[in-house]
Amino acid sequence: MGFLAKLFGGGGETSREKAKDRLRIVLIHDRTDISPQLLNDLREDMINVLTKYMDIDHDKIELNLDREDQAVALVANVPILRIKRGSVDVNAN
């Protein structure tokens, strides 16, 4: 699944929502000097790790990079639907 679709929930979005999401990505990139591909890779890796341990609401994930002075903070809002109990196969894809 593509970066924008995963980052902002994929299917069912209106044209207005999609345009707003694209603008958000451009603004994040401009503020942090992080390439869209790097941000995409980071998001994909985070989702892969988190889904090993919990069920998350992919449609409501928010990932932002905030910059203040010379510091950049990654701020992630990931709604958790359920924590997976018991053993987790960390090698499973």
GUDRENSE-157053 format. One line per field, with one value per residue: residue number from 1; x, y, z of N, C-alpha, C, O, CB in turn. Coordinates in Angstrom, 3 decimals, decimal comma. Glycine has a CB too. Example, Ala and Ser with C-alpha at 12.3 -4.5 7.8 and 13.67 -1.06 7.14 Angstrom:
REM residues 2
sese c(1 | 2)
npx c(13,190 | 12,850)
npy c(-5,690 | -2,250)
npz c(7,800 | 7,080)
capx c(12,300 | 13,670)
capy c(-4,500 | -1,060)
capz c(7,800 | 7,140)
cpx c(13,200 | 12,900)
cpy c(-3,300 | 0,030)
cpz c(7,800 | 7,870)
opx c(14,236 | 13,409)
opy c(-3,319 | 1,138)
opz c(8,465 | 8,039)
cbpx c(11,308 | 14,084)
cbpy c(-4,473 | -0,598)
cbpz c(9,046 | 5,725)
END
This chain:
REM residues 93
sese c(1 | 2 | 3 | 4 | 5 | 6 | 7 | 8 | 9 | 10 | 11 | 12 | 13 | 14 | 15 | 16 | 17 | 18 | 19 | 20 | 21 | 22 | 23 | 24 | 25 | 26 | 27 | 28 | 29 | 30 | 31 | 32 | 33 | 34 | 35 | 36 | 37 | 38 | 39 | 40 | 41 | 42 | 43 | 44 | 45 | 46 | 47 | 48 | 49 | 50 | 51 | 52 | 53 | 54 | 55 | 56 | 57 | 58 | 59 | 60 | 61 | 62 | 63 | 64 | 65 | 66 | 67 | 68 | 69 | 70 | 71 | 72 | 73 | 74 | 75 | 76 | 77 | 78 | 79 | 80 | 81 | 82 | 83 | 84 | 85 | 86 | 87 | 88 | 89 | 90 | 91 | 92 | 93)
npx c(0,845 | 0,529 | 2,392 | 0,936 | -1,670 | -1,559 | -0,656 | -2,733 | -5,035 | -6,104 | -8,634 | -11,878 | -11,689 | -12,448 | -11,921 | -11,134 | -10,127 | -7,974 | -6,367 | -5,773 | -4,289 | -2,075 | -0,976 | -0,269 | 1,833 | 3,722 | 4,229 | 5,326 | 7,652 | 8,956 | 9,413 | 11,174 | 13,234 | 13,379 | 13,285 | 10,455 | 10,473 | 12,086 | 10,501 | 8,292 | 9,438 | 10,122 | 7,574 | 6,395 | 8,076 | 7,572 | 4,834 | 4,945 | 6,384 | 4,745 | 2,338 | 3,010 | 2,678 | 0,280 | -3,117 | -3,876 | -5,532 | -5,451 | -6,602 | -6,687 | -4,189 | -1,797 | 1,012 | 3,519 | 6,087 | 7,577 | 9,144 | 11,310 | 13,301 | 16,445 | 15,755 | 14,030 | 11,018 | 9,458 | 6,142 | 3,724 | 0,483 | -1,206 | -3,916 | -4,827 | -6,302 | -6,377 | -4,363 | -2,038 | -1,886 | 0,208 | 2,640 | 4,534 | 5,318 | 8,093 | 9,382 | 7,570 | 5,889)
npy c(-1,170 | 2,267 | 5,127 | 7,545 | 6,553 | 4,729 | 6,430 | 8,217 | 6,758 | 5,622 | 4,189 | 5,621 | 8,358 | 11,788 | 14,029 | 16,486 | 15,809 | 14,213 | 16,078 | 17,811 | 16,069 | 15,578 | 18,139 | 18,392 | 16,519 | 17,739 | 20,084 | 19,013 | 17,890 | 20,217 | 21,595 | 19,995 | 19,018 | 16,356 | 13,696 | 12,711 | 9,960 | 8,890 | 9,498 | 7,956 | 5,367 | 5,260 | 5,399 | 3,037 | 1,088 | 1,583 | 0,931 | -1,793 | -2,847 | -2,118 | -3,505 | -6,103 | -6,386 | -5,248 | -4,536 | -2,000 | 1,056 | 1,716 | 3,676 | 5,979 | 6,860 | 9,253 | 10,983 | 13,127 | 15,543 | 17,738 | 20,840 | 22,729 | 25,392 | 24,107 | 21,483 | 18,470 | 16,775 | 13,652 | 12,992 | 10,795 | 9,588 | 6,902 | 5,028 | 2,427 | -0,641 | -3,191 | -4,990 | -7,469 | -10,522 | -12,978 | -15,131 | -13,719 | -14,040 | -12,762 | -12,969 | -13,273 | -12,071)
npz c(0,000 | -0,700 | 0,521 | 1,128 | 1,215 | 3,366 | 5,398 | 5,734 | 5,836 | 3,492 | 1,495 | 0,687 | 1,068 | 0,473 | -2,319 | -1,336 | 1,216 | 0,466 | -0,895 | 1,212 | 2,824 | 1,177 | 1,093 | 3,774 | 3,924 | 2,235 | 3,702 | 6,059 | 5,018 | 4,059 | 6,462 | 7,875 | 6,320 | 5,600 | 3,410 | 1,415 | 0,845 | 2,894 | 5,114 | 4,470 | 4,567 | 7,286 | 8,470 | 7,472 | 8,649 | 11,373 | 11,560 | 10,884 | 13,071 | 15,263 | 14,691 | 15,231 | 17,909 | 18,634 | 17,626 | 15,438 | 14,514 | 11,362 | 9,799 | 11,272 | 11,996 | 12,869 | 11,908 | 12,620 | 12,153 | 14,200 | 14,426 | 16,359 | 16,955 | 16,667 | 16,979 | 16,131 | 16,470 | 16,459 | 16,290 | 17,030 | 16,676 | 17,374 | 17,216 | 19,341 | 18,993 | 20,114 | 22,365 | 21,658 | 23,211 | 24,819 | 23,153 | 20,511 | 17,166 | 16,091 | 13,717 | 11,752 | 8,824)
capx c(0,000 | 1,338 | 2,635 | -0,181 | -2,842 | -1,382 | -0,512 | -3,979 | -6,195 | -6,482 | -9,916 | -13,029 | -11,448 | -12,913 | -10,837 | -10,691 | -9,297 | -6,723 | -5,559 | -5,319 | -3,254 | -0,879 | -0,404 | 0,358 | 3,112 | 4,631 | 4,615 | 6,234 | 8,930 | 9,573 | 9,821 | 12,163 | 14,255 | 13,383 | 12,688 | 9,207 | 10,771 | 12,548 | 9,324 | 7,514 | 10,129 | 9,969 | 6,192 | 6,208 | 8,775 | 6,847 | 3,598 | 5,308 | 6,748 | 3,578 | 1,324 | 3,437 | 2,313 | -1,066 | -3,944 | -3,996 | -6,490 | -4,651 | -7,308 | -6,604 | -2,803 | -1,264 | 2,458 | 3,956 | 7,404 | 7,520 | 10,474 | 11,433 | 14,707 | 17,250 | 15,314 | 12,886 | 10,372 | 8,495 | 4,940 | 2,857 | -0,767 | -1,582 | -5,000 | -4,659 | -7,581 | -6,241 | -3,010 | -1,927 | -1,370 | 0,889 | 3,867 | 4,448 | 6,364 | 8,690 | 9,904 | 6,441 | 5,686)
capy c(0,000 | 3,462 | 5,938 | 8,439 | 5,752 | 4,224 | 7,515 | 8,915 | 5,890 | 4,948 | 4,273 | 6,327 | 9,768 | 12,713 | 14,761 | 17,530 | 15,175 | 13,789 | 17,273 | 18,260 | 15,139 | 15,830 | 19,392 | 18,103 | 15,854 | 18,753 | 20,958 | 18,254 | 17,795 | 21,536 | 22,007 | 19,113 | 18,616 | 14,898 | 13,341 | 11,943 | 8,528 | 8,541 | 9,538 | 6,770 | 4,191 | 5,329 | 5,064 | 1,610 | 0,319 | 1,737 | 0,143 | -3,212 | -3,201 | -1,989 | -4,526 | -7,366 | -6,389 | -4,717 | -4,176 | -0,551 | 1,614 | 2,301 | 4,824 | 7,157 | 7,126 | 10,579 | 11,025 | 14,492 | 15,958 | 19,112 | 21,432 | 23,896 | 25,791 | 23,126 | 20,132 | 17,914 | 15,728 | 12,793 | 12,872 | 9,783 | 9,272 | 5,606 | 4,435 | 0,998 | -1,343 | -4,340 | -5,475 | -8,907 | -11,216 | -14,244 | -15,050 | -13,075 | -14,478 | -11,547 | -13,222 | -13,341 | -10,844)
capz c(0,000 | -0,819 | 1,710 | 1,451 | 1,573 | 4,723 | 6,349 | 5,975 | 5,910 | 2,250 | 0,833 | 1,177 | 1,292 | -0,553 | -2,994 | -0,414 | 2,245 | -0,171 | -1,147 | 2,524 | 3,250 | 0,357 | 1,572 | 5,067 | 3,643 | 1,701 | 4,803 | 6,928 | 4,308 | 4,035 | 7,810 | 8,490 | 5,353 | 5,486 | 2,124 | 1,521 | 0,858 | 4,237 | 5,979 | 4,103 | 5,112 | 8,735 | 8,791 | 7,180 | 9,681 | 12,634 | 11,476 | 10,928 | 14,447 | 16,143 | 14,421 | 15,824 | 19,311 | 18,861 | 16,483 | 15,410 | 13,557 | 10,287 | 9,227 | 12,133 | 12,384 | 12,572 | 12,070 | 12,359 | 12,586 | 14,681 | 14,520 | 17,216 | 16,921 | 15,936 | 17,325 | 15,418 | 17,252 | 15,779 | 17,105 | 16,432 | 17,346 | 16,814 | 18,008 | 19,601 | 19,088 | 20,995 | 22,619 | 21,432 | 24,394 | 24,537 | 22,357 | 19,207 | 16,255 | 15,566 | 12,371 | 10,807 | 8,043)
cpx c(0,889 | 1,405 | 1,443 | -1,411 | -2,726 | -1,339 | -1,839 | -5,200 | -6,665 | -7,890 | -10,961 | -12,832 | -12,017 | -11,707 | -10,269 | -9,764 | -7,955 | -5,801 | -4,984 | -4,171 | -1,961 | -0,186 | 0,312 | 1,727 | 4,134 | 5,122 | 5,576 | 7,624 | 9,669 | 10,116 | 10,984 | 13,322 | 14,425 | 12,662 | 11,387 | 9,459 | 11,247 | 11,383 | 8,433 | 8,130 | 9,985 | 8,571 | 5,926 | 6,855 | 8,041 | 5,571 | 3,906 | 5,651 | 5,518 | 2,562 | 1,748 | 2,902 | 0,902 | -1,796 | -4,138 | -4,996 | -5,708 | -5,289 | -7,112 | -5,189 | -2,419 | 0,223 | 2,919 | 5,381 | 7,298 | 8,937 | 10,417 | 12,909 | 15,481 | 16,823 | 14,095 | 12,334 | 9,406 | 7,323 | 3,996 | 1,636 | -1,299 | -2,673 | -4,830 | -6,031 | -7,522 | -4,774 | -3,016 | -1,258 | -0,672 | 2,117 | 3,578 | 5,603 | 6,943 | 9,287 | 8,804 | 6,309 | 4,227)
cpy c(1,230 | 4,267 | 6,803 | 7,663 | 5,232 | 5,345 | 8,147 | 8,051 | 5,261 | 5,227 | 5,134 | 7,814 | 10,594 | 13,384 | 15,839 | 16,959 | 14,747 | 14,973 | 17,812 | 17,383 | 15,346 | 17,114 | 19,188 | 17,456 | 16,869 | 19,672 | 20,273 | 18,199 | 19,130 | 21,939 | 21,194 | 18,721 | 17,098 | 14,541 | 12,570 | 10,437 | 8,075 | 8,525 | 8,332 | 5,515 | 4,127 | 4,894 | 3,572 | 0,745 | 0,397 | 0,896 | -1,340 | -3,664 | -3,179 | -3,102 | -5,914 | -7,514 | -5,900 | -4,522 | -2,674 | -0,128 | 2,373 | 3,567 | 6,102 | 7,469 | 8,534 | 10,551 | 12,417 | 14,682 | 17,429 | 19,625 | 22,678 | 24,209 | 24,775 | 21,683 | 19,739 | 16,779 | 14,954 | 12,599 | 11,920 | 9,565 | 8,014 | 4,992 | 2,916 | 0,372 | -2,479 | -4,684 | -6,977 | -9,539 | -12,506 | -14,029 | -14,465 | -13,591 | -13,241 | -11,731 | -13,283 | -12,011 | -10,604)
cpz c(0,000 | 0,457 | 2,076 | 1,871 | 2,993 | 5,738 | 6,697 | 5,768 | 4,632 | 1,812 | 1,501 | 1,416 | 0,144 | -1,194 | -2,085 | 0,652 | 1,672 | -0,421 | 0,164 | 3,015 | 2,465 | 0,807 | 2,905 | 4,866 | 3,131 | 2,815 | 5,763 | 6,292 | 4,337 | 5,401 | 8,345 | 7,581 | 5,295 | 4,201 | 2,333 | 1,570 | 2,237 | 5,220 | 5,719 | 4,704 | 6,632 | 9,152 | 8,578 | 8,261 | 11,016 | 12,638 | 11,573 | 12,344 | 15,348 | 15,931 | 14,889 | 17,244 | 19,603 | 17,543 | 16,551 | 14,347 | 12,493 | 9,717 | 10,032 | 12,614 | 11,951 | 12,870 | 11,670 | 12,838 | 12,951 | 14,851 | 15,381 | 17,362 | 16,084 | 16,188 | 16,491 | 16,266 | 16,356 | 16,733 | 16,389 | 17,304 | 16,666 | 17,684 | 18,116 | 19,788 | 20,098 | 21,143 | 22,407 | 22,645 | 23,977 | 23,691 | 21,001 | 18,370 | 15,587 | 14,180 | 11,326 | 10,082 | 7,825)
opx c(1,928 | 0,581 | 0,993 | -2,122 | -3,694 | -1,918 | -2,050 | -6,294 | -7,564 | -8,306 | -10,939 | -13,739 | -12,058 | -10,597 | -9,061 | -8,731 | -6,920 | -4,595 | -3,825 | -3,191 | -0,872 | 1,041 | 1,382 | 2,681 | 5,290 | 6,307 | 6,535 | 8,634 | 10,869 | 11,174 | 11,719 | 14,300 | 15,509 | 11,563 | 11,240 | 8,740 | 10,863 | 11,292 | 7,882 | 7,423 | 9,754 | 8,413 | 5,300 | 6,252 | 7,904 | 5,273 | 3,204 | 5,248 | 5,282 | 1,980 | 0,916 | 2,697 | 0,385 | -1,182 | -4,516 | -5,268 | -5,345 | -4,584 | -7,349 | -5,011 | -2,680 | 0,643 | 2,737 | 5,819 | 6,968 | 9,813 | 9,591 | 13,679 | 15,187 | 17,449 | 13,241 | 13,085 | 8,638 | 7,493 | 3,529 | 1,744 | -1,778 | -2,389 | -4,706 | -6,818 | -8,474 | -4,024 | -3,891 | -0,174 | -0,939 | 2,586 | 2,516 | 6,749 | 6,367 | 9,661 | 9,090 | 6,582 | 3,851)
opy c(1,222 | 4,108 | 6,788 | 8,074 | 5,286 | 5,232 | 8,570 | 8,569 | 4,421 | 6,384 | 5,351 | 8,473 | 10,149 | 13,312 | 16,074 | 17,553 | 14,901 | 14,886 | 18,225 | 17,891 | 15,294 | 17,169 | 19,754 | 17,805 | 16,851 | 20,002 | 20,889 | 18,432 | 19,172 | 22,563 | 21,680 | 18,141 | 16,611 | 15,027 | 11,855 | 9,712 | 7,003 | 7,633 | 7,752 | 4,692 | 3,056 | 4,108 | 2,926 | -0,219 | -0,609 | 0,225 | -2,073 | -4,748 | -4,118 | -3,594 | -6,820 | -8,628 | -6,113 | -4,365 | -2,134 | -0,866 | 3,532 | 4,438 | 7,196 | 8,259 | 8,950 | 10,146 | 12,838 | 14,058 | 18,264 | 18,924 | 23,565 | 23,378 | 24,606 | 20,756 | 20,571 | 15,920 | 15,543 | 12,103 | 12,199 | 9,380 | 8,059 | 4,490 | 2,219 | 0,802 | -2,714 | -4,672 | -7,680 | -9,119 | -13,050 | -12,903 | -14,687 | -13,579 | -12,722 | -10,752 | -13,340 | -10,954 | -9,620)
opz c(0,660 | 1,358 | 3,221 | 2,788 | 3,751 | 6,819 | 7,834 | 5,546 | 4,671 | 1,760 | 2,712 | 1,925 | -1,003 | -0,667 | -2,070 | 0,959 | 2,320 | -0,189 | 0,208 | 3,560 | 3,037 | 0,893 | 3,131 | 5,561 | 3,555 | 2,867 | 6,229 | 6,955 | 4,607 | 5,484 | 9,205 | 8,052 | 4,974 | 3,937 | 3,324 | 2,258 | 2,704 | 6,064 | 6,654 | 5,286 | 7,193 | 10,086 | 9,418 | 8,733 | 11,711 | 13,626 | 12,270 | 12,764 | 16,108 | 16,897 | 14,939 | 17,725 | 20,699 | 16,488 | 17,591 | 13,400 | 12,691 | 9,207 | 9,520 | 13,541 | 10,822 | 13,954 | 10,528 | 13,804 | 12,109 | 15,358 | 15,166 | 17,842 | 14,900 | 15,676 | 16,186 | 16,728 | 15,595 | 17,847 | 15,285 | 18,517 | 15,533 | 18,771 | 17,109 | 20,632 | 20,843 | 20,166 | 22,913 | 23,050 | 22,905 | 23,524 | 20,418 | 18,820 | 14,631 | 13,534 | 10,130 | 10,651 | 7,188)
cbpx c(-0,961 | 0,817 | 3,844 | -0,514 | -3,018 | -0,119 | 0,418 | -4,064 | -7,274 | -6,310 | -10,442 | -13,463 | -9,953 | -13,884 | -11,340 | -11,897 | -10,020 | -7,012 | -6,402 | -6,481 | -3,739 | -1,255 | -1,497 | -0,548 | 2,921 | 3,938 | 3,388 | 5,690 | 8,706 | 8,575 | 8,656 | 11,491 | 15,584 | 12,706 | 13,673 | 8,291 | 11,830 | 13,627 | 8,535 | 7,423 | 11,620 | 10,254 | 5,231 | 6,799 | 10,214 | 6,506 | 2,847 | 6,488 | 7,824 | 2,911 | 1,015 | 4,963 | 3,269 | -1,002 | -5,324 | -2,632 | -7,534 | -4,450 | -8,778 | -7,495 | -1,838 | -1,992 | 3,171 | 3,024 | 8,492 | 6,729 | 11,032 | 10,762 | 15,303 | 18,697 | 14,986 | 13,281 | 9,629 | 9,136 | 4,264 | 3,616 | -1,805 | -0,349 | -6,373 | -3,762 | -7,988 | -7,035 | -2,521 | -1,125 | -2,512 | -0,048 | 4,512 | 4,480 | 5,819 | 9,742 | 10,689 | 5,110 | 6,406)
cbpy c(0,000 | 4,312 | 6,810 | 9,325 | 4,583 | 3,403 | 8,554 | 10,099 | 6,620 | 3,492 | 2,954 | 5,708 | 10,035 | 13,770 | 15,391 | 18,209 | 13,964 | 13,066 | 18,363 | 18,242 | 13,703 | 15,925 | 20,459 | 17,182 | 14,714 | 19,577 | 21,424 | 16,813 | 17,345 | 22,566 | 21,893 | 17,883 | 19,269 | 14,212 | 12,508 | 12,269 | 8,195 | 9,529 | 10,841 | 6,634 | 4,216 | 6,747 | 5,901 | 1,261 | 0,825 | 3,213 | 0,443 | -3,484 | -2,236 | -0,648 | -4,566 | -7,465 | -5,565 | -3,390 | -4,944 | 0,101 | 2,551 | 1,284 | 4,519 | 6,971 | 6,079 | 11,698 | 9,916 | 15,502 | 15,705 | 19,213 | 21,765 | 23,662 | 25,898 | 23,285 | 20,038 | 17,417 | 16,328 | 11,412 | 14,268 | 8,459 | 10,475 | 4,655 | 4,773 | 0,752 | -1,883 | -5,549 | -5,104 | -9,215 | -11,520 | -15,214 | -16,424 | -11,510 | -15,495 | -11,056 | -14,513 | -13,695 | -10,914)
cbpz c(1,211 | -1,909 | 1,501 | 0,260 | 0,600 | 4,816 | 5,810 | 5,101 | 6,456 | 2,397 | 0,689 | 2,406 | 1,456 | 0,043 | -4,307 | 0,246 | 2,851 | -1,488 | -1,851 | 3,537 | 3,089 | -1,144 | 1,715 | 5,916 | 2,607 | 0,598 | 5,553 | 7,179 | 2,854 | 3,556 | 8,759 | 8,962 | 5,697 | 6,729 | 1,282 | 0,347 | -0,199 | 4,710 | 5,762 | 2,575 | 4,724 | 9,238 | 7,939 | 5,796 | 9,843 | 12,878 | 10,166 | 10,000 | 14,991 | 15,926 | 12,942 | 15,823 | 20,056 | 19,630 | 16,480 | 15,154 | 14,266 | 9,175 | 9,124 | 13,318 | 11,760 | 13,399 | 11,217 | 13,037 | 11,480 | 16,013 | 13,123 | 18,605 | 18,366 | 16,306 | 18,831 | 13,978 | 18,478 | 15,355 | 17,354 | 16,230 | 17,277 | 16,715 | 17,381 | 20,851 | 17,725 | 20,459 | 24,065 | 20,128 | 25,396 | 23,843 | 22,207 | 19,326 | 15,197 | 16,503 | 12,353 | 11,543 | 6,701)
END
